[in-house]
Amino acid sequence: MDDASQEEYRVRREDKDGTLRKAEMHREQQRFLNRQLKWSKQEGTSIPGRKTVAEKMKKSPKLINSRLQLVMKSGKCVLGYRQTLKKIRQAKVKLVILAKNCPAWRKSEIEYEAMLARVGIHPYSSNNIKLGTACGKYYTVCILAINDPGDSDIIRNMPEQAA
């Protein structure tokens, strides 16, 4: 069947309300999923032994969390928007970590100041509650600035974020 005849067939099968019947909707969903599966296979994301982007992202928060804990124990850092801005302006910051749900205006201002001071910015993959927990605090942390990493290698292992 060509596309025109398929469309005509689908139009004839419509109910009085203009909605497709459940069986036809199910078939369309299956066709869509099959197209998505073919596309992902063509892109090479399902090759055995090779990790997909989603699999890589699952492990990265654990690595960052362990490095953050080490920074909190052995290094120097400041938590919060105002203190981070002060340290960036004093050129004492080496890396800034932003939570995923940081307000847009704060994020843009921190990014602008960091760009002027040539400081790296790393977007944290989770919200501010989990960032606070990763820092060992019982409160939320939206922005974190690392002055001295201490024994941690958190700055060396994030070269793509360096300015």
N, C-alpha and C positions, 0 to 999 in steps of 0.2 A: 504494500500500500504506500502510495506517495503521501506527502505532507498534506496536500489539499483534501484528499479523500479521508485521511485520518481526522482532520479538523471537522469535516462535514459529519463524519460518523459520531464524533464526540458531541457536536451540537445537537444531533438528533436524539442522543441519549440523555440530554439534560432534563431535569425535572421542571415542574411548573415554576418553581422559585428561581430557577437559573443555576442551581448548584448541581454538581456532578453526583452521581450515585457513589456509594461507599466503595463498591468494587472497582469502579473506574478510578477513583481517587487513590486507592491502594495500588493499582497498576502504575499510575503516574509516579507515585512515590518510589516504587521499586525501580522504575526506569531511571529516575533521578539518582538513586543510590548506586545503581549499576554504572551510570556515567561517571559519578564521582570516584568509584572504585577503579574504573579504567584509567581515569586521569591520574590518580595517585600512583598507579603502577607504571604509567608512562613517565612520570616525573622521577621514578626511582626511589621513592620513599619507603617502599616495602621490601627492599633487598635484604635478604637474611644476613645478619652480622653487622649491618650498618644501622646506626641509631638515627631515628627521626628527630626533628627539631623538638617535638613535644617530649620525647624521652630525655633529651639533653636538658630541657628546661626543668624537668622534674627533679633532677639531681643537683642543679645549681643552687637552689635555696639552701639546701643542707650544707653545701660547701661554704656559702656566704655566712650562714648562721654560725658555723663553727669558727670561722675567721673573725666574725664580729665578737664572739665571746672572748677570743684571745686578745683582741684589741681592747675590750673593756677591762680585762684583767691586767694586761701588761703595757698598754699604750695610753695615749691621751686623746680624748674626743669630747665634743660638746653635743648636747642634744637640744633640739629646738630651733625655731626659726630665727629669733632675735640674736641668740648667741652665735648661730652659724653665720648670719650676715656680718656680725662684728668681726669674727675670725677671718672671714673671706676678705673683708676690707683691710684687715691688718696683714694679709698675705701669710697667714700661719696655717692654712688648711692645705692638705694634700689630696683629699678625696671627700666628696659629698655624696651621701646616699639619700635618695628620695623614696618615700613610700608610694605605692601605686595610687592611693586615694588622696594624695596631697592636693590641696586646692590649686586650681590652675593659675591664679594670680601669684600665689607664693612660689609655685614651681617656676613660672616665667621670670620672676624677679631673682630667684636664686640662680637660675641658669644664666641670666644676664650678668650678674655679679661674678659668677664663676668663670664665664667666658672672658671677662675683663682681667681677672686675676690669673687666668690660665690654670684653672683647677679642674680636675676630672670629676665627672658626675656619673654616678651609677644608679639607674632606676631599680629599686627593690621590687621583686616580683610579687609581693603580697601587700596587704594593707598595713596601716599604722599600728594596729593591735599586735600583729605578728612581728613587726619590726621592734616594737617595745619589748616583747617577750624574748626575741633573739638577743637583745641588749641586756637582758637580765633585769628588766624593770617591770613594775606592776602597773605601769601607765602607758599610754599610747605615745609613740614617737613618730612624727611625720618626717622630720629632717634630721640627719645625723652628719656631723662634720668630723673627720678624722685628722687630728693634728700630727700625732706620732703613732705609727702602727705598732710599735713595740716589737714583740716577737712574731707577729703575724705577717704573712706575705700577701695581705689583701690588696695592696697597691701594685705590687709586681705582677700579680696574676690577672689584672684587669687592664691590659695595654690598649684595648680598643676604645676604652672610655677616656684615656688620658688626652689632655688637650695638646 
